[in-house]
Amino acid sequence: MKQALNHRKHYCLKLKSTDTVKYILDTVRIPEYHISLKPLSANTFEEELNSLYQQYINTTKELNVSTRNLIFAKVFMADYINRKKEFETHPIIMEITDSNCPVSIIEQPPLDGNKINILLIFIEADHIEKYKDNEVYFCQINEQKHIYQNVISFPLSVNTVYDQSIYAFRKHIDLLEQNKMNLKDNCVRTWIYSRDVDKDYSHIVKARNDIFEEQDLTTSTHFIASTGIEGKGLYPQSNINIDFYSIANIDKYEIRYLQALEYLNNTAEYGVAFERGTSITYQDKKHIFISGTASIDKYGECLFRNNVLKQAERLFVNISMLLKDAEAEMKHIAQMIVYLRNVSDYTIINKYIQNNYPDTPFVIVAGRVCRPEWLIEVECIAVLNTEK
């Protein structure tokens, strides 16, 4: 394995004995690894967790990393509420949570037949310091400070979708101000999960538009990369959950907001405020966050209604064009999340992705997209080595 590491700038590896898929970028100053963990077979929840734990142990040994290097975990569950106790007390989850790395847990049923899937990111850095304060995770990687916040619960008096959305954004704004940061200059990514996206998305959009106008996030400045999707948190009274990701000490010249106007339009043209993608350049690499992307044309119109395969083909064209604006290619995608409106489309889409992106870590989950005619949406993170 070390020989392969020394001769390739980035590559993907799938272990023969497991379903673990890893995207490895190792020749940069700070190597990083993107991991997809899926149970080997659908079984009891405990057996699935045991399978994930064994894969986790094998992977960390192979890569020679530990929980110290774990900087992000995203967990997709089929039944969060009923599985909470069993989930939280299992060794793999305790090891992840005890590491103090940012953790996002959302009820979006994996469509591979399992009850749980996990995405992980490890980084090898000289200095990593992590600590948690309630719903906020702080991660210092060398000189860079990262803040990740999960807003998952609300006071009883804050009970409408609009008010909960406003409350969540204000919470993150207050947190940033306490750390001498602000929404406009430091927040680079959000994930908005709605319990009923078909009914509530318009209220979420209005709340975000109102907050952004107040914070000088406009078509003349910029917005924030985002995914707005159906997903359930732990608390039924929470109409939404929002995850925020912000970075301290980033210069505006290190950030690029991505466009591909010959393929898909600016979101503001149909009344929503988010960036199609955001690229952040560090000394040795770029991190590229592609927002939830669907099958649309340059006028914002849905293409290939009622044909999930054609929609998938078009949305990946859109993603490739956004990556091109960041001087990246599809091969640089380190992980992807695929959301399907219809569970019955899983077999078609899984086959498509396996055939076209067989070595890219991914999960496919049930999640209705914010416009009913969109049968599929994909978000991804790409990593590009910038050192010569």
PyMOL commands that set and color helices and strands:
alter all, ss='L'
color gray80, all
select helices_A, chain A and resi 2-7+45-63+67-69+80-88+91-98+161-178+183-186+197-214+252-254+267-270+308-325+330-332+343-356
alter helices_A, ss='H'
color red, helices_A
select strands_A, chain A and resi 10-14+21-25+32-37+70-77+103-107+116-123+128-133+136-141+144-151+187-194+225-230+240-247+255-257+277-281+285-293+333-340+362-366+376-385
alter strands_A, ss='S'
color yellow, strands_A
deselect
rebuild
show_as cartoon
